[in-house]
Amino acid sequence: MSDFNPASITANRQTRLLVLTWKDGHVSQYPFALLRRACPCAECKGGHEKMGSLPEPEVFALPDENTPATRLAQIEAVGAYALTIAWEDGHHFGIYNWRYLREICPCQACRQAYE
């Protein structure tokens, strides 16, 4: 997994999925609820020293939720290296860099590679 740059990005509010197609051809589909549970910000991680650390494996097994905390309000590029997501409940602090997004890809192959 040497190429951590996406070739395309789609956020679909109906399916509640963020889909990244990576330059190496891999496709990652992130449920919005997973992205919120895996928010890499200091507030969600419990301190600056834990920012960007991988989430606990349990977050991948939790059911999907459709609440203001997991509904996408806005998504923006952060330079050429990341995305930031604003949620309907007002939370907007996480910066999801490409490497972090690739590492939290919920597909079975990626989960086995990172656990």
C-alpha positions in Angstrom: 0.0 0.0 0.0 2.4 2.6 -1.1 0.0 5.0 -2.8 -2.1 6.8 -0.3 -3.7 9.3 -2.7 -7.2 9.0 -4.0 -8.1 9.1 -7.7 -11.7 10.0 -6.9 -13.9 10.9 -3.9 -17.7 10.6 -3.7 -19.8 11.4 -0.6 -23.4 10.1 -1.0 -25.9 11.4 1.5 -28.6 8.9 0.4 -26.4 5.8 0.9 -24.5 7.5 3.7 -21.2 6.4 2.3 -17.9 8.1 1.5 -16.3 6.2 -1.4 -12.6 6.7 -2.2 -11.1 5.1 -5.3 -7.4 5.0 -4.7 -4.7 5.5 -7.4 -3.7 1.8 -7.0 -7.3 0.8 -7.9 -8.5 -0.2 -4.4 -12.0 1.1 -3.6 -12.9 2.0 0.1 -16.5 2.5 1.2 -16.8 4.2 4.5 -20.2 4.4 6.3 -20.6 7.9 7.7 -21.2 6.4 11.2 -17.8 4.7 11.0 -16.1 7.9 10.0 -17.6 9.7 13.0 -16.7 6.9 15.4 -13.1 7.0 14.0 -12.8 10.8 14.1 -9.1 11.5 14.5 -9.4 14.8 16.4 -8.1 15.4 19.9 -11.6 15.8 21.4 -12.7 12.4 20.1 -9.4 10.6 20.7 -9.0 11.9 24.3 -6.0 14.2 23.9 -3.5 15.5 21.4 -1.0 12.7 21.9 -3.7 10.2 20.6 -4.7 12.3 17.5 -4.6 10.2 14.3 -4.1 6.9 16.1 -6.0 4.0 14.7 -9.4 3.4 16.3 -10.1 0.4 18.4 -11.2 -2.7 16.3 -14.7 -2.6 17.8 -15.7 0.6 15.9 -15.7 -1.5 12.7 -18.3 -3.9 14.1 -20.8 -1.4 15.5 -24.1 -1.0 13.7 -24.8 1.9 11.4 -26.5 4.9 13.0 -28.5 7.7 11.4 -28.3 10.6 13.9 -27.2 14.2 13.6 -23.8 13.0 14.9 -23.5 10.7 11.8 -25.1 12.8 9.1 -22.8 14.7 6.8 -23.2 18.4 6.8 -20.2 19.3 4.7 -17.0 17.8 3.4 -13.9 19.7 2.3 -10.5 19.1 1.0 -7.6 20.1 3.3 -4.9 21.0 0.9 -3.9 18.0 -1.2 -3.5 15.6 1.8 -6.8 15.2 3.6 -10.5 15.8 4.1 -12.3 17.5 6.9 -15.9 16.6 7.7 -18.6 18.7 9.4 -21.4 16.7 11.0 -25.0 17.9 11.5 -24.5 18.0 15.3 -21.8 20.7 14.8 -18.7 18.6 15.2 -16.1 19.6 12.6 -12.6 19.1 14.1 -11.3 15.9 12.5 -8.8 16.0 9.7 -8.8 12.6 7.9 -5.5 12.4 6.0 -5.1 10.0 3.1 -3.0 7.5 5.0 -5.4 7.4 7.9 -8.4 6.9 5.6 -6.6 4.0 3.9 -5.6 2.5 7.2 -9.3 2.6 8.4 -10.7 1.1 5.2 -13.4 -1.2 6.4 -13.1 -3.9 3.7 -12.1 -7.3 4.9 -8.7 -7.3 3.2 -7.6 -4.0 4.8 -9.0 -5.0 8.2 -6.9 -8.1 8.2 -3.8 -6.2 7.1 -4.1 -3.6 9.9 -5.2 -5.7 12.8 
